[in-house]
Each structure stands twice: as structure tokens, then as C-alpha cells.
Amino acid sequence: MPHQTALIWSRLHLYYAMFWKQLLRNRVVYEVWELPLHNCRGQCYDNGANMAGKDNGVQAQILELYKYALFTPCAAHSLYLVRANAAECCPTVTTFFGTVQKLYTFMSVSPQCWEILLKCIPCSLHGQSHTRWSERIDAVRPVAAHLPGILLAIGSVSKLNLSPEAKVTVDGLHDYFNSFPAVIMSAIWIKVLLAIDRRNKVLQARKATIDVEVKNLDSLTDDLS
């Protein structure tokens, strides 16, 4: 079936849904394509509130005018929100990710500490991104795979001539990563992050369709249950 694709650029001065709706209607209907929006059978944006809001988002504004322009949320972004909210709503999980980041920050700030670490584990630690959750896999993987080596490195660092503040930090890191919650959290979250990352890559593919999205999300539910 033949289809037409077009890309336009517009300078945005406001981020209100009403402004977006008016811009969309003006550019699509009157200025560029001259397409009748009453023939529109779908709309898709990311899940930002100004776009996907149930009552006042762009999709709601367009749907109010054109009843068949049904909104389909971005599956990959929806999955990102599920993952982020799941991590942020549980204090045990936020403590885990926070301590993993603290470990990386402490070890990476000192060449001597970093050298000790690399003698104890066969890979580097990585920091965490607040926006790219896929990068958290690289942060969690060394902890999940080489926790005994990390504890050995922390123990070796604790024998250095440290400041009182650094000594407190090292003792706290050792106590946490030697605890049962650290073992459980690292085992659970490496599985969760890898499973979600695999589905994210499928959902972001150009040829991903709704049935592919549904199958992948169903299989993700099975993997994590």
C-alpha cells in the first residue's frame, strides 16, 4: 500500500496543549499538506503531560475535534515510566541505586582506589544516568557479577590513610554491600533491567507494530513474574 511521509520543522514559543493543537492544525491543514484531519485515524506522541494528558493534552484536544483520531501512547516511553516509578516508590530500591552510585563516585575520584578496584574485579564500575535507564545496566552488572571482589576492594581501600569522612563512607559501603538486601537487590535488578532493555530495543524499532508491542510486554510480564 503506498504511503506518504513528511517532516516539518516549527519554532516553538509555548508548550501548552492548545498552542500545539493550533500549530498542528495550521501546518497540516492549511499551510503544508492540506490534509483533512477529519480523515485522521490515529495520533501518537511521547507521554509528556502536554501531549498525552487525558483531559487537556494535545491528543485530547485533537480527539475532541476528530473522534476517530485515537491516541496510541509511545510504548517504549510508557515502559520507561513504569521502570522509573517502580524504582522510585520503594525506599529499599532507591537506597540500592543510591549506594551503587556512591560506590562509583568514591572509587573513581581517586586513582589509587580505582587501581585497587581493578585488581579485584575484571571490569570497571559505571555511573548512573538520570535519563537513560539502559545505562543503569552497566552500573548494576559489576555489582551483581562481582560482589565478593567489590567487598575485597572496599576492604583494601579501608586500610589506606583516609580522612575521617572517607573512612565513614568506606565503612558504610562495606556494611551495605555485605548485607542481604544488597545481594537480593543486585540479583533482582540486573534481571529486571536486562529484560526491560531487550523489550525497549524491540519497541523502538521502526517496524514495531501494536501486536509486536503487546507480545513483548506480555513476555516481559511472564519473565518478571
N, C-alpha and C positions, 0 to 999 in steps of 0.2 A: 504494500500500500504506500503510495507516495506521501511524503510529509515535508513540511517546510519548517526550518528552524531559523530563528533570528536572534540577534544580540544587540541591545542598545545600551547606551550609557547616559545617565542623567545625574546632574548635580543635585545633591540633597541638602536642603537647608533646614528641614524639620523632620522629626522621626515619629510624628503622630500618625495613627492609622488612617485618619481622614485625609491627611496630606498624601499618603501613599496611594490611597484609593483614587484620589483625583488625578494624581500623576499617572497611574496605570491607565485609567480611562482615557485621559487626554492623549497619551502617547500611543496606546494600542488602537483606540477607536478613531481618533481624529487626525493624528499627525503622521504616524509611521505606517502602520499596516492597514488601517481602515477595516479592521475586523469587527464584525458584530458580536459583542460579548454575550448576547442572548444565546449564541450557539456554543458558548463555553461549557465544557463538561467536566472540568476539573481545575484545581489550583493547588500548588504545593510550594511551601516555603519552609524555612527553618522554624524552630519552635519558640522564637522570641515572642514576648507577650504582645508587642505591637503588630506582629504578623499573624500569630496563631491564636490570639485571645478569643475565647469562646463568644464573648458578647461585643467587644469593641475592637478586636483585631481586624487587620485587613481582610482576612478570609471571611469574617462575619459581615463586614461591610459589603463585600462583593456578593456574598451569598444572599444577602438581603435584596439585592437588585436582580440577581440572576440565580434562580433557585436550583438550577442543575449544575452550577459551578461548585461541586462538592470538594471539600478540602481534605487533602491527604498529608498528614504531618511527615516530616523527614524522619525516617525510621532510624537512621544512624544517630541523629541528634537526640531522638527520644531515648535510645539505648544509653547514650552518654549521660542524660539526665537521671535515668534510673540508677546507673552506677554511682554517679556523684552523690545523689541524695541518699543512697543506701550506705555509703561510707560516712557521710556527714551526720547521719541521725544516730549513730551508735558511738558512745564515748570510747569503748574498747578499740574500735577501728580507728578513730581519729588519733588515739594515743599511739597505736601501732605505726601509722603512716608518719606521724609527727616524730616518733623516735627513730624511724628509719632515716628520715631527713636529717635529724640531729647527728646521727652516726656519720652520714656522708659529710656534713658540714665540718664536724670536728676532725675527721681523718684527713680531709682534703686541704684543710687550712695549713697543715704542717707537712713539709716534705719528709721529715723523719717518721711521722706517724703513718704517712702514706706508704713509705718504703716498708715499714713493719707489716702493714696490712697486706701488701702484695707478696710478701714472703709466706703469709699464712693462708691465702686463698688464691686460686688460679685466675681470678678475674678482678675487674675494678668495680667499685661502688659507683652509683649514679644518683644524681639529684632528681627531684620530682618536679614536674611541670604542673602548674595550677590549671592549665587549659588543655593540655594534651595528655589524656589519661593513658594512652598507649605507652608513653614514656615511663609510666609507673611500673610497667613490667620489668624494665631494666633496673629499676630501683629495688624491687622486691625479689627478683630472681636470685641475686647473690645471697641474700639473707635466707631464702628458702633452701638453697642448694648447699650453702657452706656456713651454716650457723656455728658449728664447732670451731672452724677456722677463724671466724669473726670473733668469737669469745677468746680464742687464743691470742689474737691480735690485740684485743682490748686489754687482756691481762698483761701483755708485754708493754703496752703503752703506759699502763698504770705504774710501772716500775721506773719510768723516766722521771727526771726532775721537773715536775709540773707545778704550775701555780695552784694555790688553793681552789680557785674557781674551776680550773681544768680538772683537778683531782675529783671534785664533786661531780662534774659532768661524766668523767670516765667511770666512776663508781655507779652512777645512775644508769649508764649504758650497759654496764656489766650485769647489774641486778635485773634490768628489764630483759635483755636478750638471753639471760639464764633462766627465765621464768616460763611457766607453762603457757600463758597467754601468747607470748612471742612465738613459740613453736606452733601453736594452733593457728594464729593469725597468718603467719607466713605460709603455712601449708594451704590454708583456705584461699587466701587472696591471690596466690600465684595461679591457682586453678581458675578462680573467677576471672581474673584479668586476661589470662590466655584465651579462655572460652569466649569472652566478650569481644576480644580483639579479632579473633577469627571471624566472628559474625559481622563485626563492623566493616571489615575489608570486603566481605561479600555484599553488604548493604550499600556500600559506597561505589560499587561497580556501575558503570554506565548502563549495562543491560539488566540490572536488577529490577525485577517486577514485583508487584504486590504479593503474588503467590510464592515467589522466592523468599521475600521478606518473612512471610508467615511461617514457612517451613523452617527457616533458620532460627526464628525466635522460639518456635516450638521445640526445636532440638536443643536450643540453649537452656530452656526450662528443664528439659529432661536431664541435661548434663549437670545442672546445678541443684537438682532436687535429690 
